[in-house]
Amino acid sequence: MSDTQALDHITAWRASGHKAALATVVQTWGSSPRPAGSHMAINDTGEFIGSVSGGCIEGAVINAAREVMASGKSQILEFGVTNEMAWDVGLACGGKVRVFVDAVE
């Protein structure tokens, strides 16, 4: 998904009265499903477009995005095989990924 597509969806969601957040892969180590710069746009109903992991951590990122939209406080999430949560969310690819989640006003 291009930056433009993510922003187009966020713009449409905001115009229709929804809150929105943007999740961006900011750093990877080893084998990771998506490269740095990958985006996922999320709205306050849980609708999303794009991917930060090919599906294995999206649920956790959507939950964090909802928290960010409610609080206005950005989050940096880290997932990897050394992290207990990685197995819970399905990131068992042998790498690590850091995702920045921010509300979009």
MARVO-785508 format. One record per atom (N, C-alpha, C): residue number from 1; atom name; z, y, x. Coordinates in steps of 0.02 Angstrom, whole numbers. Layout:
<atoms>
+-----+-------+--------+--------+--------+
: num : atome :      w :      v :      u :
+-----+-------+--------+--------+--------+
: NUM :    CA :      Z :      Y :      X :
...
+-----+-------+--------+--------+--------+
</atoms>
This chain:
<atoms>
+-----+-------+--------+--------+--------+
: num : atome :      w :      v :      u :
+-----+-------+--------+--------+--------+
:   1 :     N :      0 :    -59 :     43 :
:   1 :    CA :      0 :      0 :      0 :
:   1 :     C :      0 :     62 :     45 :
:   2 :     N :    -41 :    108 :     28 :
:   2 :    CA :    -45 :    169 :     68 :
:   2 :     C :     11 :    218 :     48 :
:   3 :     N :     24 :    265 :     93 :
:   3 :    CA :     72 :    318 :     78 :
:   3 :     C :     53 :    354 :     14 :
:   4 :     N :    -12 :    367 :      6 :
:   4 :    CA :    -36 :    403 :    -53 :
:   4 :     C :    -21 :    365 :   -117 :
:   5 :     N :    -31 :    299 :   -117 :
:   5 :    CA :    -17 :    259 :   -177 :
:   5 :     C :     57 :    262 :   -195 :
:   6 :     N :    100 :    256 :   -144 :
:   6 :    CA :    172 :    259 :   -157 :
:   6 :     C :    191 :    327 :   -187 :
:   7 :     N :    165 :    380 :   -156 :
:   7 :    CA :    181 :    448 :   -181 :
:   7 :     C :    152 :    461 :   -250 :
:   8 :     N :     92 :    433 :   -264 :
:   8 :    CA :     62 :    440 :   -330 :
:   8 :     C :    107 :    408 :   -384 :
:   9 :     N :    133 :    349 :   -369 :
:   9 :    CA :    178 :    316 :   -417 :
:   9 :     C :    243 :    355 :   -425 :
:  10 :     N :    271 :    378 :   -370 :
:  10 :    CA :    333 :    416 :   -374 :
:  10 :     C :    321 :    481 :   -414 :
:  11 :     N :    266 :    514 :   -401 :
:  11 :    CA :    250 :    576 :   -438 :
:  11 :     C :    244 :    562 :   -513 :
:  12 :     N :    211 :    508 :   -531 :
:  12 :    CA :    203 :    491 :   -602 :
:  12 :     C :    271 :    473 :   -633 :
:  13 :     N :    311 :    434 :   -597 :
:  13 :    CA :    378 :    417 :   -624 :
:  13 :     C :    420 :    479 :   -634 :
:  14 :     N :    420 :    523 :   -584 :
:  14 :    CA :    461 :    584 :   -589 :
:  14 :     C :    436 :    628 :   -647 :
:  15 :     N :    370 :    633 :   -656 :
:  15 :    CA :    342 :    673 :   -710 :
:  15 :     C :    361 :    646 :   -779 :
:  16 :     N :    373 :    580 :   -783 :
:  16 :    CA :    392 :    550 :   -847 :
:  16 :     C :    468 :    546 :   -855 :
:  17 :     N :    505 :    579 :   -810 :
:  17 :    CA :    577 :    584 :   -818 :
:  17 :     C :    618 :    531 :   -783 :
:  18 :     N :    586 :    489 :   -743 :
:  18 :    CA :    622 :    437 :   -707 :
:  18 :     C :    644 :    460 :   -638 :
:  19 :     N :    698 :    432 :   -614 :
:  19 :    CA :    718 :    441 :   -545 :
:  19 :     C :    675 :    394 :   -503 :
:  20 :     N :    670 :    410 :   -438 :
:  20 :    CA :    630 :    368 :   -394 :
:  20 :     C :    659 :    367 :   -324 :
:  21 :     N :    643 :    314 :   -288 :
:  21 :    CA :    664 :    307 :   -218 :
:  21 :     C :    607 :    278 :   -179 :
:  22 :     N :    608 :    290 :   -114 :
:  22 :    CA :    558 :    263 :    -69 :
:  22 :     C :    594 :    224 :    -14 :
:  23 :     N :    574 :    161 :     -6 :
:  23 :    CA :    601 :    119 :     47 :
:  23 :     C :    547 :    112 :    100 :
:  24 :     N :    566 :    120 :    163 :
:  24 :    CA :    519 :    118 :    218 :
:  24 :     C :    546 :     74 :    274 :
:  25 :     N :    505 :     28 :    298 :
:  25 :    CA :    524 :    -12 :    357 :
:  25 :     C :    521 :     36 :    416 :
:  26 :     N :    578 :     46 :    449 :
:  26 :    CA :    581 :     92 :    505 :
:  26 :     C :    584 :     58 :    572 :
:  27 :     N :    602 :     -6 :    573 :
:  27 :    CA :    606 :    -41 :    637 :
:  27 :     C :    605 :   -116 :    624 :
:  28 :     N :    571 :   -153 :    669 :
:  28 :    CA :    570 :   -226 :    665 :
:  28 :     C :    583 :   -254 :    734 :
:  29 :     N :    608 :   -314 :    736 :
:  29 :    CA :    618 :   -351 :    798 :
:  29 :     C :    594 :   -422 :    786 :
:  30 :     N :    559 :   -451 :    834 :
:  30 :    CA :    537 :   -520 :    827 :
:  30 :     C :    487 :   -527 :    769 :
:  31 :     N :    490 :   -584 :    738 :
:  31 :    CA :    445 :   -599 :    682 :
:  31 :     C :    473 :   -565 :    619 :
:  32 :     N :    433 :   -522 :    589 :
:  32 :    CA :    453 :   -490 :    527 :
:  32 :     C :    394 :   -491 :    479 :
:  33 :     N :    408 :   -496 :    414 :
:  33 :    CA :    354 :   -504 :    366 :
:  33 :     C :    308 :   -443 :    359 :
:  34 :     N :    334 :   -382 :    369 :
:  34 :    CA :    295 :   -321 :    361 :
:  34 :     C :    308 :   -275 :    420 :
:  35 :     N :    259 :   -238 :    443 :
:  35 :    CA :    267 :   -195 :    501 :
:  35 :     C :    305 :   -131 :    485 :
:  36 :     N :    329 :    -98 :    536 :
:  36 :    CA :    360 :    -32 :    528 :
:  36 :     C :    309 :     14 :    494 :
:  37 :     N :    334 :     55 :    449 :
:  37 :    CA :    291 :    100 :    411 :
:  37 :     C :    273 :     73 :    342 :
:  38 :     N :    288 :     10 :    328 :
:  38 :    CA :    275 :    -18 :    262 :
:  38 :     C :    321 :     14 :    211 :
:  39 :     N :    294 :     25 :    150 :
:  39 :    CA :    332 :     60 :     98 :
:  39 :     C :    339 :     19 :     34 :
:  40 :     N :    392 :     35 :     -2 :
:  40 :    CA :    401 :     11 :    -70 :
:  40 :     C :    430 :     69 :   -110 :
:  41 :     N :    398 :     86 :   -165 :
:  41 :    CA :    422 :    139 :   -210 :
:  41 :     C :    457 :    104 :   -269 :
:  42 :     N :    515 :    132 :   -289 :
:  42 :    CA :    556 :    101 :   -341 :
:  42 :     C :    577 :    155 :   -390 :
:  43 :     N :    579 :    138 :   -455 :
:  43 :    CA :    606 :    187 :   -502 :
:  43 :     C :    672 :    161 :   -531 :
:  44 :     N :    703 :    202 :   -573 :
:  44 :    CA :    770 :    187 :   -599 :
:  44 :     C :    772 :    130 :   -650 :
:  45 :     N :    714 :    105 :   -671 :
:  45 :    CA :    713 :     47 :   -715 :
:  45 :     C :    703 :    -18 :   -676 :
:  46 :     N :    694 :    -11 :   -609 :
:  46 :    CA :    683 :    -69 :   -567 :
:  46 :     C :    611 :    -85 :   -555 :
:  47 :     N :    566 :    -46 :   -586 :
:  47 :    CA :    494 :    -56 :   -574 :
:  47 :     C :    480 :    -36 :   -501 :
:  48 :     N :    435 :    -73 :   -468 :
:  48 :    CA :    419 :    -56 :   -399 :
:  48 :     C :    347 :    -72 :   -383 :
:  49 :     N :    324 :    -42 :   -330 :
:  49 :    CA :    258 :    -55 :   -303 :
:  49 :     C :    263 :    -56 :   -228 :
:  50 :     N :    225 :   -100 :   -196 :
:  50 :    CA :    227 :   -105 :   -124 :
:  50 :     C :    276 :   -159 :   -102 :
:  51 :     N :    285 :   -165 :    -36 :
:  51 :    CA :    327 :   -217 :     -9 :
:  51 :     C :    354 :   -197 :     59 :
:  52 :     N :    416 :   -215 :     71 :
:  52 :    CA :    446 :   -205 :    137 :
:  52 :     C :    459 :   -272 :    172 :
:  53 :     N :    443 :   -327 :    136 :
:  53 :    CA :    457 :   -392 :    167 :
:  53 :     C :    413 :   -449 :    143 :
:  54 :     N :    366 :   -436 :    102 :
:  54 :    CA :    327 :   -491 :     74 :
:  54 :     C :    364 :   -529 :     21 :
:  55 :     N :    419 :   -502 :     -4 :
:  55 :    CA :    456 :   -532 :    -59 :
:  55 :     C :    525 :   -557 :    -44 :
:  56 :     N :    543 :   -567 :     19 :
:  56 :    CA :    606 :   -600 :     33 :
:  56 :     C :    668 :   -555 :     30 :
:  57 :     N :    662 :   -490 :     37 :
:  57 :    CA :    721 :   -446 :     31 :
:  57 :     C :    713 :   -393 :    -23 :
:  58 :     N :    658 :   -395 :    -59 :
:  58 :    CA :    645 :   -343 :   -109 :
:  58 :     C :    702 :   -334 :   -159 :
:  59 :     N :    731 :   -388 :   -182 :
:  59 :    CA :    787 :   -383 :   -231 :
:  59 :     C :    845 :   -342 :   -204 :
:  60 :     N :    863 :   -354 :   -142 :
:  60 :    CA :    918 :   -316 :   -111 :
:  60 :     C :    898 :   -243 :   -101 :
:  61 :     N :    835 :   -231 :    -84 :
:  61 :    CA :    812 :   -162 :    -74 :
:  61 :     C :    811 :   -125 :   -141 :
:  62 :     N :    790 :   -158 :   -194 :
:  62 :    CA :    789 :   -127 :   -261 :
:  62 :     C :    861 :   -109 :   -282 :
:  63 :     N :    908 :   -153 :   -270 :
:  63 :    CA :    978 :   -138 :   -286 :
:  63 :     C :   1003 :    -78 :   -247 :
:  64 :     N :    987 :    -76 :   -183 :
:  64 :    CA :   1007 :    -19 :   -141 :
:  64 :     C :    974 :     45 :   -166 :
:  65 :     N :    910 :     41 :   -186 :
:  65 :    CA :    875 :    100 :   -211 :
:  65 :     C :    908 :    127 :   -274 :
:  66 :     N :    931 :     82 :   -318 :
:  66 :    CA :    967 :    105 :   -378 :
:  66 :     C :   1031 :    141 :   -359 :
:  67 :     N :   1067 :    116 :   -309 :
:  67 :    CA :   1127 :    149 :   -285 :
:  67 :     C :   1110 :    218 :   -257 :
:  68 :     N :   1057 :    221 :   -218 :
:  68 :    CA :   1036 :    284 :   -187 :
:  68 :     C :   1017 :    335 :   -241 :
:  69 :     N :    980 :    313 :   -292 :
:  69 :    CA :    961 :    358 :   -346 :
:  69 :     C :   1022 :    384 :   -383 :
:  70 :     N :   1072 :    342 :   -392 :
:  70 :    CA :   1133 :    362 :   -428 :
:  70 :     C :   1176 :    409 :   -387 :
:  71 :     N :   1182 :    395 :   -322 :
:  71 :    CA :   1228 :    434 :   -280 :
:  71 :     C :   1195 :    492 :   -243 :
:  72 :     N :   1130 :    488 :   -232 :
:  72 :    CA :   1095 :    538 :   -192 :
:  72 :     C :   1105 :    529 :   -118 :
:  73 :     N :   1138 :    474 :    -98 :
:  73 :    CA :   1151 :    462 :    -27 :
:  73 :     C :   1105 :    407 :      0 :
:  74 :     N :   1065 :    425 :     50 :
:  74 :    CA :   1019 :    377 :     81 :
:  74 :     C :   1056 :    319 :    111 :
:  75 :     N :   1020 :    264 :    120 :
:  75 :    CA :   1049 :    204 :    152 :
:  75 :     C :   1000 :    177 :    204 :
:  76 :     N :   1028 :    147 :    256 :
:  76 :    CA :    989 :    108 :    303 :
:  76 :     C :   1013 :     37 :    297 :
:  77 :     N :    966 :     -8 :    280 :
:  77 :    CA :    982 :    -79 :    271 :
:  77 :     C :    955 :   -118 :    330 :
:  78 :     N :    993 :   -168 :    351 :
:  78 :    CA :    970 :   -212 :    405 :
:  78 :     C :    974 :   -284 :    382 :
:  79 :     N :    921 :   -321 :    395 :
:  79 :    CA :    918 :   -391 :    378 :
:  79 :     C :    892 :   -430 :    438 :
:  80 :     N :    919 :   -489 :    448 :
:  80 :    CA :    896 :   -532 :    502 :
:  80 :     C :    931 :   -599 :    498 :
:  81 :     N :    907 :   -646 :    538 :
:  81 :    CA :    935 :   -714 :    534 :
:  81 :     C :   1007 :   -718 :    558 :
:  82 :     N :   1031 :   -668 :    595 :
:  82 :    CA :   1100 :   -669 :    617 :
:  82 :     C :   1146 :   -639 :    564 :
:  83 :     N :   1116 :   -611 :    513 :
:  83 :    CA :   1153 :   -578 :    459 :
:  83 :     C :   1160 :   -628 :    403 :
:  84 :     N :   1222 :   -641 :    380 :
:  84 :    CA :   1233 :   -689 :    326 :
:  84 :     C :   1191 :   -673 :    265 :
:  85 :     N :   1183 :   -609 :    251 :
:  85 :    CA :   1145 :   -589 :    192 :
:  85 :     C :   1071 :   -609 :    199 :
:  86 :     N :   1046 :   -614 :    260 :
:  86 :    CA :    976 :   -632 :    270 :
:  86 :     C :    960 :   -698 :    237 :
:  87 :     N :   1003 :   -747 :    245 :
:  87 :    CA :    991 :   -812 :    213 :
:  87 :     C :    997 :   -807 :    138 :
:  88 :     N :   1043 :   -765 :    114 :
:  88 :    CA :   1051 :   -756 :     42 :
:  88 :     C :    989 :   -726 :     11 :
:  89 :     N :    958 :   -678 :     45 :
:  89 :    CA :    899 :   -645 :     16 :
:  89 :     C :    834 :   -678 :     38 :
:  90 :     N :    837 :   -726 :     84 :
:  90 :    CA :    778 :   -764 :    102 :
:  90 :     C :    741 :   -742 :    164 :
:  91 :     N :    771 :   -700 :    206 :
:  91 :    CA :    738 :   -679 :    268 :
:  91 :     C :    756 :   -727 :    324 :
:  92 :     N :    721 :   -782 :    326 :
:  92 :    CA :    735 :   -833 :    376 :
:  92 :     C :    677 :   -840 :    425 :
:  93 :     N :    639 :   -786 :    435 :
:  93 :    CA :    578 :   -788 :    476 :
:  93 :     C :    592 :   -783 :    551 :
:  94 :     N :    654 :   -773 :    570 :
:  94 :    CA :    671 :   -769 :    640 :
:  94 :     C :    673 :   -699 :    668 :
:  95 :     N :    660 :   -649 :    628 :
:  95 :    CA :    661 :   -580 :    651 :
:  95 :     C :    713 :   -539 :    617 :
:  96 :     N :    709 :   -474 :    629 :
:  96 :    CA :    754 :   -426 :    598 :
:  96 :     C :    712 :   -368 :    573 :
:  97 :     N :    738 :   -336 :    521 :
:  97 :    CA :    703 :   -278 :    493 :
:  97 :     C :    755 :   -227 :    472 :
:  98 :     N :    739 :   -163 :    485 :
:  98 :    CA :    782 :   -107 :    463 :
:  98 :     C :    741 :    -67 :    413 :
:  99 :     N :    772 :    -52 :    355 :
:  99 :    CA :    738 :    -17 :    300 :
:  99 :     C :    777 :     45 :    282 :
: 100 :     N :    744 :    102 :    280 :
: 100 :    CA :    774 :    165 :    258 :
: 100 :     C :    758 :    175 :    184 :
: 101 :     N :    809 :    188 :    144 :
: 101 :    CA :    799 :    198 :     72 :
: 101 :     C :    825 :    268 :     55 :
: 102 :     N :    781 :    308 :     23 :
: 102 :    CA :    798 :    377 :      8 :
: 102 :     C :    774 :    394 :    -63 :
: 103 :     N :    814 :    433 :    -99 :
: 103 :    CA :    794 :    457 :   -164 :
: 103 :     C :    740 :    510 :   -155 :
: 104 :     N :    694 :    513 :   -202 :
: 104 :    CA :    641 :    563 :   -200 :
: 104 :     C :    649 :    610 :   -259 :
: 105 :     N :    657 :    673 :   -245 :
: 105 :    CA :    667 :    723 :   -298 :
: 105 :     C :    601 :    758 :   -313 :
+-----+-------+--------+--------+--------+
</atoms>
